[in-house]
Amino acid sequence: MQINGIQKEIIKNCGKENVKIENDGILYGLWNVCKLPVMTSPERLPLFFYGICTSGEAELEIHMKPCKFSKGDIVRIRMGQTLLIKSVSEDFNSVLFFFDRRVISGFVTGLKVPFGNTNPIFKTSDDLFGTILLYLNFVKSRLDLCRIEKSAYLKAASELLVKAMLCEVLNEVSKSCVTQEKGSRTQEIFMKFSSLVKEHFKETRNVKFYADQLCITPKYLCKIVSECVGSSPSQFIDSLVMDEAKEMLRKSNLSIQQIAETLNFPNQSFFGRFFKTHAGMSPGAFRNSEL
């Protein structure tokens, strides 16, 4: 399991109720995460990230989209998306999960991580939030008892309760996602497309190239990507290019010309127009704003 900088910081600051579950992948259930580290630049997450805010609020930027994570909210960040934590209130508290996409199908046959709606924040109903709190209190009581009795049965019970709670959360998220008769096939194609883009986006932004690699038509690829993430393939590719461009402008000493060449733009002017279209400012202005 890959754990990057921000995940290490979160795990370090979680409460004693930290639960690690291994089952065809790894799931970390993190309680009492009240010290989310404020970040100076976004990080791309190598795993799926779900969280439930139990008090306070945090200002986040998820895949370049500003959002507020408040009490009763569920936050969802897909594998490969970026996270920037801008600010955290003093009374902030949450329960967070990191997991590989195999985890869900690993503990409940046939379930998939829900795609669809691109909004990373979901408002829970009062009933669901109350249910989640009941799960949390019960799991905490089992874990406290488990530490006293050193019982493998209580540990197993705690893990099953964590899985049940995560299923409740995923059920809420899935309600706002697109229902598909052939969802598993659709998601499989999208995941392959996403992997291809991450591998080749510095070489080409041509949608037909990716469709050909998947042995489907560009029109069908547009349909798949739209159903899964609510954008076109071009928008998905451009988003990844912009993430990389911003990262290079923030953290590297490369000139704008060198960045344009690295990202395979015809020239610096073309890159500048592309960047300004998506960011509302020139690459130079963006770099200066980050100093």
Residue pairs with C-beta under 8 A, 6 or more apart in sequence:
1 25
1 26
1 47
1 100
2 46
2 47
3 11
3 46
3 98
4 43
4 44
4 45
4 46
5 43
6 37
6 39
6 43
6 45
6 83
6 85
7 45
7 47
7 98
9 37
10 30
10 33
10 36
10 37
10 96
11 18
11 28
11 30
13 33
13 34
13 35
13 36
13 37
14 30
14 31
14 32
14 33
14 96
15 30
15 31
15 32
15 33
17 31
17 32
17 139
17 140
17 143
18 28
18 29
18 30
18 31
19 28
19 29
19 30
19 31
19 139
19 143
19 158
19 159
19 162
20 26
20 27
20 28
20 29
21 27
21 28
21 29
21 103
21 159
21 162
21 163
23 103
23 106
23 107
24 102
24 103
24 105
24 106
24 107
25 99
25 100
25 101
25 102
25 103
25 106
26 98
26 99
26 100
26 103
27 97
27 98
27 99
27 103
27 162
27 163
27 166
28 96
28 97
28 98
28 99
29 95
29 96
29 97
29 139
29 162
29 166
30 95
30 96
30 97
30 98
31 95
31 136
31 140
32 93
32 95
33 51
33 93
33 94
33 95
33 96
34 56
34 92
34 93
34 94
35 88
36 58
36 85
36 88
36 92
36 94
37 85
38 85
38 86
38 87
38 88
39 83
39 84
39 85
39 86
41 84
41 247
41 250
41 251
41 290
42 61
42 64
42 82
42 83
42 84
42 243
42 246
42 247
43 82
43 83
43 84
44 80
44 81
44 82
44 243
45 77
45 79
45 80
45 81
45 82
45 83
45 98
46 79
46 80
47 79
47 98
47 99
47 100
48 76
48 77
48 78
48 79
48 97
48 98
48 99
48 100
48 101
48 113
49 75
49 76
49 77
49 83
49 96
49 97
49 98
50 74
50 75
50 76
50 77
50 96
50 97
50 99
50 166
50 169
50 170
50 173
51 69
51 74
51 75
51 94
51 95
51 96
51 97
52 73
52 74
52 94
52 95
52 96
52 124
52 132
52 169
53 69
53 70
53 71
53 72
53 73
53 75
53 92
53 93
53 94
54 71
54 93
54 94
54 95
54 133
54 136
55 71
55 91
55 92
55 93
56 70
56 71
56 88
56 89
56 90
56 91
56 92
56 93
57 68
57 69
57 70
57 71
57 88
57 89
57 92
58 68
58 69
58 85
58 86
58 87
58 88
58 89
58 92
58 94
59 66
59 67
59 68
59 69
59 85
59 86
59 87
59 88
60 66
60 67
60 68
60 69
60 75
60 83
60 84
60 85
60 86
60 120
61 67
61 82
61 83
61 84
61 86
62 75
62 77
62 81
62 82
62 83
62 84
62 120
63 77
63 81
63 82
63 120
63 239
63 243
64 82
64 239
64 242
64 243
64 246
65 120
66 86
67 75
67 120
67 121
68 121
69 75
69 94
69 121
72 123
72 124
72 129
73 121
73 122
73 123
73 124
74 121
74 122
74 124
74 169
74 172
74 173
75 120
75 121
75 122
76 120
76 121
76 122
76 173
77 83
77 120
78 115
79 101
80 194
80 198
82 243
95 132
95 136
97 166
101 112
101 113
101 191
104 111
104 112
104 113
104 170
105 111
105 112
107 163
108 163
108 167
111 167
111 170
112 183
112 184
112 187
113 170
113 187
114 170
114 173
114 174
114 177
115 177
115 178
115 187
115 190
115 227
115 228
115 229
116 174
116 176
116 177
116 178
116 227
116 228
116 229
116 230
117 173
117 176
117 177
117 178
117 230
118 229
118 230
118 231
119 176
122 172
122 173
122 176
124 132
124 172
125 172
128 168
128 172
131 168
132 165
132 168
132 169
135 161
135 164
135 165
135 168
136 165
138 161
139 158
139 161
139 162
139 165
142 154
142 157
142 158
142 161
143 154
143 158
145 151
145 154
146 154
146 155
146 158
178 227
178 228
180 186
180 227
186 224
186 227
186 228
187 228
189 214
189 216
189 221
189 224
190 224
190 225
190 228
190 229
192 214
193 210
193 214
193 221
193 224
193 225
193 233
193 236
194 236
196 210
196 213
196 214
197 210
197 236
197 237
197 240
198 240
200 209
200 210
201 237
201 240
201 241
201 244
202 244
202 262
202 263
202 264
203 264
204 264
205 234
205 237
205 238
205 241
207 218
207 221
207 222
207 233
207 234
207 237
208 218
210 221
210 233
210 237
211 217
211 218
211 220
211 221
211 233
214 221
216 224
218 233
221 233
222 232
222 233
225 231
225 232
225 233
225 236
226 232
229 236
231 239
238 274
238 278
241 263
241 274
242 275
242 278
242 279
244 263
245 259
245 263
245 271
245 275
245 283
246 279
246 286
248 254
248 259
248 262
249 256
249 259
249 283
249 286
249 287
249 290
250 287
250 290
252 259
254 262
256 268
256 271
256 272
256 283
256 284
256 287
257 268
259 271
259 283
260 267
260 268
260 270
260 271
260 272
263 271
265 271
265 274
271 283
272 282
272 283
275 281
275 282
275 283
275 286
276 282
279 286
281 289
